Amino acid sequence: MGKIYLVAGIDTGVGKTVATGQMARDLRSRGVDAITVKLVQTGNDGYSEDIDAHRAIMGCRFPEDDQGLTAPQIFKFPSSPELAARLEGKTVDLDRIRECVRLCADQHEVVLVEAAGGLHVPLTKDLLTIDFAAAEGWPMILVTSGRLGSINHTLLSLEAAKARGMKVAGVVYNWSEGTDPIIDQDTPEMTRHWLSRWGYPPVVVRLPRVTSNPAALSGVDFSPLFPNL
């Protein structure tokens, strides 16, 4: 079975979709058979805009996309999965997610599962994203930025992972418009410090400014997040 990673953000809009696509593209460029899955897609009807964004960055599609395996749960309302499902008279089908991720892992070396928002986003009334991923044994890659206040959200996310015994492969640090240069320099170093203090690899991969065409971005080395590949 392939290795499965949860890619989570410190909040919505931090850039985890671009980061997920870039990581998958980098892995594939190094000969690693990687695929991406969207844990739960909300705000769409019958398709996943995040999977489409991954594929545009990666420059390829997969049979699993047409089989519905890479976007196993899609809901129309742009909200938490729990609320979006409830508004349709449904609940998030966790078994369907598990099965689809497993089938992808059977066929590929690495599966990057992009979360819907942050770690404490509810999948069901009684289950948070982080608890689902921890129970599945998925290591986490956390996506953050240098926006004012992000260090708090970053460390809270890492501490929550530590409390649940989750493995953390590292952090992707996204460029953010308007970030103070002093904060921009300090945040990655502070993040490395706390990763190390909590027993995690002190890996922070910086993602530069992404233009209107994320597929044009090149030169980012994500290999420190995947040292055994």
N, C-alpha and C positions, 0 to 999 in steps of 0.2 A: 504493500500500500504506500502511496506517496505521502509526503509530508504536507500537513494542512496547517496553515497559519491564519489567525484572525487578524485582519487589518482594521483597526478601530481608530476613530478620531477623538480628540478631546472635546469636540462639540460638532455641530453641523456646520458645513461650509469651510472646514479647515483644509480641505484639499485631498482627502483620502482617496477619492476616485482617480484623480490624476496620479497620485502616488502609487496606487495599486496597479494601474496600467503601466506605469514606468518600471516598476519592479518586475512585473511579468515580462515586459519586453527585454529588460536587461538580462533576466535569467535565460530567456530563449536565445538571446544573442551569444550567450556563453555555452550553448548546447544543452541547457536544462529544459526539459519539457514541462513548461508551466502553463496553468490555466487559471482563470479567475471565476469566482462565483459571487453573486450578490446574495447575502444572507436573506434579507427581505427587502423588496423594492416597494416603496410607497410613492404616491404622486404620479403613477403611470397606469395605463390601461392596456394590458395585453403585451407589454414589452418592458424592457428595463433600459432606461436611458444610461444608467451607470455601466451596464455591460456593453452597450453600444460605444460608450466613451472608451472603455478598456480596449475594445477591438480596434477602434480607430487609432489608438496609440500603438497597439501591438502590430497592426497591419495584417491581421489574420482573423479568421473565424473558425469555429469548431463544430463538429456534428452535435456535440452536447448542447450548443446554443439552440439549434432547431428542435432538439428533443425536450427542451424546457428544463434541462438539468442545471443550467448555470444561473437561472432566476426562478427558483422553485416556488416562491411566494410573491405575488404582485397584487398590490391594492391601490385603489384610485386616489384616496385622500392623502395629502402630503402631511403626515404626522408620524407619531410612533407606530410601529407595527401593530401593537395591541389595539390602539384606538382605530387605526385604519381598517383593521379586520373587523372590529366590532361594529363599525358603521355599515359594513356590508353583511352583518348578521353572521359573521364567521369568527373563527379563532385561528391564529397562526398554527399551521400544521408542522409541528416540530419533527415528527417522524419523516415527513416528506423532505424536509431540509437535510436531515441526517442521511437519508437514503441517497439523495442527489449528490451530496458532497462525497459520500463513500464511492459512488459510481465514478465520479470524476477522479478521485484518488486512485481508483483501480486502474485507470487508463493513463494517468499522468504522474510525473515525478513530484510536482509541487502544485498545491491548490492554495491560492490566496483568496480567502473569503472576506469580502468587504462588508463590514457591519453597516447597519442603518443608524448613523449618528454615533453617539458616545457609548461608553460601556454600560451605563445605567439606564439605557433606553429599554422600556419594557417590551418583551416579546409577547407575553401573556400577562394577565393580571398579577400573577404570582411568580413570574420568572423574568429576570433581567438578562440582557445580552451577555454580560460578563459571566453570569452563573451558568448559562447554557454553554458558552465556550469553555469555561473551566471544567465542567462536567465531561465535555467531549475530549478534554486533554489537548486543546489546540494552543500552541504558543502564540503570543501576541506581538504584533508590530504596531506601535502607537504613532499616530500622525499628529504633529503639533505645529506651532508657529511661534513667532516672537511678538505677537500682538499683546498689548498691555493686558495683564491678567492671565495670560496663557500659562505662565509657570505654575500658578496655583492649580489649574485644571490638569496640567501635565502630571504634577506630583500626586494629586489626588487619584488620578487614573492608575499610576504606577503602584501607589500604596494599596489601592483596591485589588489589583492583580496579586500583589505580594500576600495580602491577607487571605486570598483564596488558593494560594499555592500555584498560581499560574506561572509558566515560563514566559519570559519576555526576551525576544530576539534583539530588540533595540527600538530606536525612535527615528522617525523621518521628520526632519525639521523643514517646514515649508517657508518659502519667502512670503512675506505679508506686507502689503502696501502701507506705508506710513509708520512702520515700526521704527522706534528710536534706535539709532546706531549703537548706543551703549547697551541697550537691552538686547539687541540683535547679537551682539558679541557675547554677552553674559549668559543668556538663556541656554545655549547648547552646553556650555561648560557646567552650569549648575545642574542641568539634566544628567550629564555624564557622572557628576559627583553622586547624585542620588541613585542612579542606576547601580553604580558600584557599591554604594553603601547598603543597598538592599540585596546585593548578591547577584545582580544581573550584569551581562556584558555591557560595558560603558560605550555602547555604539550609538552614535548619532550621525545619520546621513543627511547632509544638507541638500535640499532641492532648490535650485535657483528659480528666479522668476520665470513663470510659464506664460508664454504669449497666447494669443488667441488660437494657436495651433499647437496643442501639447505634444502632438506626434513629432514636431520638429525639434523638440528638446533632446539633446544627446550629451554623452560624456559623464553621466552620473553613474558612479560605481556603487551598486547596492550589495556587492559581495560580502562586506562585513556583517550584514544581517543574516547571511547564509553561509557560514564558514565551512560547513561540511559538504557543500555542493560544488 
